[in-house]
Amino acid sequence: MKAVVFDLDNTLFDHTGSAGRALRAWIAELGVVPTDELVAEWFEIEDRVYDAYLRRELTHQGQRRARLRAFLPVLGREVPATDAELDVVFEGYLQQYRGNWVAFPDARPTLEVARGNGWRIGVLTNGNTVQQNAKLKAIGLAELVDVVCASESLGVSKPDPLAYQHVCEALGVEPSDALMIGDNLELDVLAPQAAGLSARHLDRATGGTLLDLLSDDPPPHHSPKN
């Protein structure tokens, strides 16, 4: 193995925790009592709208506005009439989100082990290039990563095989010499395996850690079936 490629959100970066804390604070600022049900509704809307962004049906800012149009009525709050007003409202959430950015405790130690092994390190993420790089910098991991490939810059999103091929090319390795690790079984395991990489699934719900996945013997490479 010559390189290891990590997903970012909910793999190295605790998106769910960061967004959940930010959301509760922001909802309270809007004069509404935050509840588990409201947080769950936000994430459901986020998943639905973000998929439309990844399909290039919405811009990155457009998906933010779409989230507010769907979520503000749930809070019993009026939806602003203009995009500019929506952007102002969303900035309130963003300030809380940025203030809550945090890496998982095992993220930096895992990257340090990978670097100590002499492996090239990449991040392959579906998202906005500027924001994803800002996350890595804010949580103190940017200096340990050789290549960051975000779907916005690539022009393709996971699970498109080209996304995995692009990150391998950027790292200067063949797919067969790269290992992908991430929390999403389809995007971070099945799709990269089909593209020629080895892959491991991070399941934090069952106690899985990045260090455990990295310390195991590298998984055998299986060529995708035609």
C-alpha positions in Angstrom: 0.0 0.0 0.0 1.3 3.4 -1.0 -1.6 5.8 -0.1 -4.6 6.0 2.2 -7.6 8.1 1.3 -10.1 9.3 3.9 -13.6 10.6 3.7 -13.9 13.9 5.7 -17.4 14.4 7.1 -18.2 11.9 9.9 -14.8 10.2 9.3 -12.1 12.6 10.2 -14.4 15.6 11.0 -17.4 15.2 13.4 -20.0 16.8 11.2 -23.0 15.3 13.0 -21.8 16.4 16.4 -20.6 19.8 15.2 -23.9 20.5 13.3 -26.0 19.2 16.1 -24.5 21.5 18.7 -24.6 24.4 16.2 -28.2 23.7 15.3 -29.4 23.7 18.9 -27.7 27.0 19.6 -29.1 28.6 16.4 -32.6 27.4 17.0 -32.5 28.9 20.5 -31.4 32.2 19.0 -34.5 32.1 16.8 -36.6 31.9 19.9 -37.5 28.2 19.6 -36.8 25.5 22.1 -34.5 23.0 20.4 -35.6 19.4 20.5 -34.3 16.0 19.2 -37.2 16.0 16.7 -36.2 19.3 15.2 -32.6 18.3 15.0 -33.6 15.1 13.2 -35.8 17.0 10.8 -32.9 19.4 10.0 -30.6 16.5 9.1 -33.3 14.8 7.0 -33.8 18.0 5.0 -30.0 18.4 4.8 -29.5 15.0 3.3 -32.3 15.4 0.8 -31.3 18.9 -0.4 -27.5 18.1 -0.4 -28.1 15.2 -2.8 -29.7 17.7 -5.2 -26.6 19.8 -4.9 -24.3 16.9 -5.7 -26.5 16.2 -8.7 -25.7 19.7 -9.8 -29.4 20.7 -9.5 -28.6 23.4 -7.0 -25.6 25.6 -6.3 -23.9 25.3 -2.9 -25.5 28.5 -1.8 -28.8 27.4 -3.4 -28.9 24.2 -1.3 -28.4 26.4 1.9 -31.4 28.5 0.9 -33.5 25.4 0.1 -32.7 24.0 3.5 -34.1 27.2 5.1 -37.2 27.2 2.9 -38.0 23.7 4.2 -36.9 24.1 7.8 -38.1 27.6 8.9 -41.8 26.6 8.5 -41.1 23.6 10.8 -39.9 26.2 13.4 -43.0 28.3 12.8 -40.9 31.0 11.4 -41.6 33.0 8.2 -39.4 32.3 5.2 -37.7 35.5 3.9 -38.8 36.6 0.5 -35.3 37.2 -1.0 -32.2 35.2 -1.4 -30.2 37.9 0.3 -32.4 37.7 3.4 -32.2 33.9 3.4 -28.4 34.2 3.3 -28.4 36.5 6.3 -30.5 33.9 8.3 -28.3 31.0 7.2 -25.2 32.9 8.3 -26.5 32.7 11.8 -26.4 29.0 11.6 -23.0 29.0 9.9 -21.4 31.0 12.6 -22.5 28.5 15.2 -21.4 25.6 12.9 -17.9 27.0 12.3 -17.6 27.6 16.1 -18.3 24.0 16.8 -16.0 22.4 14.2 -14.0 19.5 15.8 -12.1 16.5 14.7 -12.7 13.0 16.0 -10.1 12.2 18.7 -8.6 9.4 16.7 -8.2 11.5 13.5 -4.8 13.1 14.1 -3.2 10.0 15.6 -4.4 8.0 12.6 -2.9 10.5 10.1 0.3 10.6 12.0 0.5 6.8 11.9 -0.1 6.8 8.1 2.5 9.5 7.6 4.9 7.5 9.8 4.4 4.5 7.5 5.4 6.6 4.5 2.0 6.5 2.9 0.6 9.4 0.9 -2.5 10.8 2.5 -5.6 12.0 0.6 -9.0 13.3 1.5 -11.9 12.6 -0.9 -15.1 14.5 0.0 -18.4 15.4 -1.5 -18.7 19.1 -0.8 -17.6 22.7 -1.3 -13.9 23.0 -1.9 -13.4 26.1 0.2 -15.4 24.9 3.2 -13.9 21.4 3.2 -10.4 22.8 3.2 -11.4 25.3 5.9 -12.6 22.4 8.1 -9.3 20.6 7.7 -7.3 23.7 8.6 -9.6 24.6 11.6 -9.4 21.1 13.1 -5.6 21.0 12.7 -5.3 18.3 10.1 -4.5 20.2 6.9 -0.7 19.9 7.5 -0.9 16.1 7.5 -2.9 15.8 4.3 -1.1 15.7 0.9 -4.1 16.0 -1.4 -7.7 17.2 -0.9 -10.2 16.4 -3.6 -13.7 17.9 -3.2 -16.5 17.1 -5.6 -17.1 20.8 -6.4 -13.6 21.1 -7.9 -13.5 17.6 -9.4 -16.8 18.0 -11.2 -17.9 14.6 -10.1 -19.1 13.2 -6.8 -18.7 9.9 -5.0 -19.8 7.2 -6.0 -18.7 8.2 -9.6 -15.6 6.0 -10.3 -13.9 9.1 -11.7 -13.8 10.6 -8.2 -11.7 7.8 -6.9 -9.5 7.7 -10.0 -8.9 11.5 -9.7 -7.7 11.3 -6.1 -5.4 8.4 -6.9 -3.9 10.4 -9.8 -3.4 13.4 -7.6 -1.6 11.2 -5.0 0.5 9.7 -7.8 -0.5 6.1 -7.1 -2.4 3.4 -8.8 -5.9 2.6 -7.4 -4.6 -0.9 -6.5 -2.1 0.7 -4.2 -4.6 2.8 -2.3 -6.9 2.2 0.6 -10.1 4.2 1.2 -11.6 4.6 4.6 -14.9 6.2 5.4 -18.2 6.0 7.2 -20.5 5.5 4.2 -20.7 1.9 3.1 -21.8 2.8 -0.5 -19.6 5.8 -1.1 -16.5 4.9 0.9 -16.3 1.1 0.5 -18.4 -0.4 -2.3 -17.8 2.3 -4.9 -14.1 2.6 -4.3 -13.7 -1.2 -4.4 -15.5 -1.1 -7.8 -13.0 1.6 -8.9 -10.1 -0.6 -8.0 -9.1 0.5 -4.5 -9.1 -1.5 -1.3 -11.6 -0.1 1.2 -12.6 -0.3 4.9 -15.8 0.8 6.5 -15.7 3.0 9.6 -18.7 2.2 11.9 -18.4 4.4 14.9 -21.8 3.2 16.1 -20.3 -0.2 16.9 -17.1 1.2 18.4 -15.0 1.2 15.3 -12.1 3.6 15.2 -9.8 4.8 12.5 -6.7 3.6 14.3 -8.2 0.0 14.4 -8.8 0.1 10.7 -5.4 1.4 9.9 -3.5 -1.0 12.2 -5.1 -4.1 10.7 -3.3 -5.9 7.9 -4.1 -4.2 4.6 -7.2 -5.8 3.1 -6.6 -7.9 0.0 -7.4 -6.1 -3.3 -10.3 -7.5 -5.2 -10.7 -6.6 -8.9 -14.2 -5.4 -9.7 -16.4 -7.8 -11.6 -17.4 -6.8 -15.1 
